[in-house]
Amino acid sequence: MFGLILASMPFSTVRAGEIVAEPGDLIRGTSFSAVYYMGEDGFRYVFPNDKTYFTWYENFDTVIMLSDADLAKVQMGGNVTYRPWSKMIKINSDPKTYQVSTGGELRWITSEEVAIELYGANWNTKIDDVPDGFFGNYTIGAPIERSEDVGESICFDEGEPCTYTITDDKELTAYATMTIDDMEYNGAMESDGVVEIYAGQTVLFRNSDDVKHTATATDESWGTGTLNSGDTFVKRFDEVGTYYFYCSYHPEMSGYIVVNEGLTM
């Protein structure tokens, strides 16, 4: 597990407030050894174990250590799954061996012959046992009954891993920003209090004012909670519609999110 591996690894260390995690960064806190991937959507995604991590990265050299307080400000988005086509996996309670496809989809390799065609004669050395508790991070796809069922791998180019990120694998889209400043919500256009996005995108609310604020839905169905100066909150909007909100500390402040069909790519 990470606690045993990371203790002896080098890290980039920053003081609180000195850095804001950027999409694609690897981050961790000071008290716990878990490493996270910072997604384009503004959430952090945890590597559940070292085996998962090493399908994506060769070492820990680029991991940035944040204070526990700063790490806690970045909301959790879920778990990282194995890099597609890097390994086969199985669990103790299931005799099947699966190939990991894109987006954490598992496809049962139905025969040894197919496994040899896909992974070579030593295919059985390329299987990782995954704890039963991690299996819920994956979805089950169509079985692979012959090698042609796999199709063209997007993860390899002439036998070598190509540029492919966790953001690609999870199909994360960049967040839009709603800034709170000078007692106003500032969206895509200055001081208009409006952000327009596509279904599935996230909005990052950032309090750049010197007093506390919230963004609270007018129907009370969601809210950021109290945002002190410098705090952020990320929310994903999956359903098409218009979402109105106000500041519970300053009810005269209001804004809204317009969510359209489709996703920006």
N, C-alpha and C positions, 0 to 999 in steps of 0.2 A: 504494500500500500504506500501511498505518498509519504506518510510520516516517516517511513524507514528510508526512502530514497532521497527525499528533498533535503534532509538535514545536512547533507554533505555537498549540496549543489550550489553554485554561485547564482546570485540574483542581482538585478538592478534594484537599488533601494531608493525610495523617495520619501521626503517628509510630507506630512499631512498638508494638503492644500497646494502642494508644489506641482502636482500633475493631475490631469483628468484622464481617465482611461479612454482610449480611442478604439474604434472598431478594429478588430483583428489582434488587439493586445492580449497577452497572457498575463493574468494577475493572480495574486494570492494575498492573504492577510498574514499578520505576524504570529497569531496564536495557533492557527491550525494550518495543516500542510496541504489542504485541498487547493488545486489549481483550476482556474476558470478561464474560459475564452470569452472575450468581449464581443458580442454580436453587433451587426449593423443596426439591429432594432433597439439597441440600448440596454438589453438584458445581458446578464452573465450566465454562461453555461458551464457546468462543472464536469470535469473528467472523473468518472466514477472510480477508476483505478488506473494503475500505471500502464497496464496492457493497452487500454484504450488510448491513453496519451501517446504512447510510442508508435501507434499506427499513423499519427499525424505529425509528430515532431521527433527529432533525433536526440535532443538534449533539453535542458532547462535554462539555457543561457539567456534567453530573452524574457524570462518571467519577471514581471515587475512586482515588487513587494510593496503593498499599501498598508497603511495603518488599518487596524480592524474597524475603526469608525468609518474610514473612507470606503473600505470594501463593503460595509453594510449599507452604504448609500446606493450601491448598484444592485438593482433587484435581480432575483433569480429567474431565469427563463426555462430551465430544465437541464437535462443531461446531454452530454456529447456521446454520440455512438461511434462505433468503429468506422474508420475510413473505408469507403466502399472498395471492395475487391482486395483489400490488404490481407485479410485472414478469413478463415472459416471459423465458425463458433458453434458450440453446443452447450447444453446444460445437463446436469446430472439426472434430472427427472425426465429427460427427453432423449431417446437414442438417436434422433436425427441429427445430421450435420448440415449446417446452413451456410450459404454464401451471404455476405453482407452486401446489399446493393445500396443505391443512393437513398438518402433520406431515412436510413435505419431500417430499410426493408430487408427481411430475411427470406431467402429462397432455399427450400430443401433440395439438396443434391441427392438425387434418388438412387445413385449407384456408384460403385467404386470406379467403374469405367469412365463415367462422366467426371468424377473428381480427378482422375489421372489426366484426362484431356485438358482440364482447366488449370490444374496446379502442379502437374508433373508426377513422376513416380513416387516422390517423397511427400505426396499430398497430406499424409497423416501426420506429418511434423508441422503442418501449417494450420493446426486447429487449436483454438483457445477455448478453455472451459470458462463459461460465464456464469457467475452466481445466479441462482434462480431469481433473486430480487432485482437483478439488472435486466432480466428478459423483458420486463414490461416496457422498457425504453424503445423496443423494436416493434415493428408490425410484420405480419406474415404475408408474403406475396406468393405468386404462382410457383410451383415446384419446377426444378430444372431436370428434365428427363433426358436431355441431350445437350451437348455443348452449344449447339446453335441457338438454344433457347435464351442464352445469356445476352446475345447481341453485342454490339461494339462497346467496349469499355471506354468511359469518358475519363477514367482515372489514370490511364497508362498510355504512354506514347513510346513505341518501340521498346517495350519492356521496362521503361522507367516511369516512375510517378510523374504526372504532369502537375501544373499549377492548379490546385483545387483546394478550396478552403472550407471550413466548417460553415461559414456563411453561405457558400454555394450549396453545400449538402443539405442544409436546413431551409434553403430558399428564403433567407431573411432579407427583408427590405429595409432601407434606411428610414430612420424616424424623422418625423417633422417636429419642429420645436415651437412651443408656446412659451414665450418669455414673459415673466411678470416683472415690470419695472415702472417706477414712478407712478405707482398706484393704478397701473393699467395692464391688461393682457395684450401682448403684442404677438400677432401671428405672422403669417406669410408676408403681409404688408404692415408697415409700421403703424402701431396704435389702432389696428382695426379689430383686434380681439377675435380673429377668425383664422382657422387652419383648415385647409381642404386636402383630404387624403383619399386613398383607395382602401377598400375593404381588406383587412389583414395587416395594414400598416399600424405602426405605433406612433404615439405623440409623446414627446418628452416635455414635461412642464418644468421650467427652471425659474426659481425665485431669485431674481437679480436685484430685488428691492432690499431696503435696509430694515423692513419690518416683516412679520410673519404673515403668510397668506395661505389660502387653500384654493383648489378648483373643485367645487362640489356640484354634482349634477342637480339640476333643479327638481328632479323627481327623486333625489336622494339615492339613486340606484348605484352610484359609484362616487369616488372622491379620492383626492390625493392625500387626505389627511393634512396636518399642519406642515407647511414648508417654511422652515426658517431660512434666513438669508443664505444663499448658496446651495440650498437643497434642490434635489430633482426628484421627479416621479415619472415613471413610464407606464402608459396604458395602451394596450392593443385594442383596436376597434374592428371587429369582424363583420358587423352587420351594417348594411347600407342605411343611412339616415342622417339626421341632424341632432347633435348632442349639445344641449345648452348647459352652461354651468355658471357659477358665481363664486365669490369669495365669502366664506362664512364669517370672516372677521370684518369684511368691508362689503356688505351686501350691494352697495351701489356699483361694484365692479362686476362685469359679466362678459361672457364670450361664448363661442360655440365652435364645434367641430363638424364639418361637412364630410361625410363618408360616401364616396362614390363606388360604383361597381368596378371590379377588376383590380389588378395589381400593377404598379409601376415596376419595371425591370431595368 
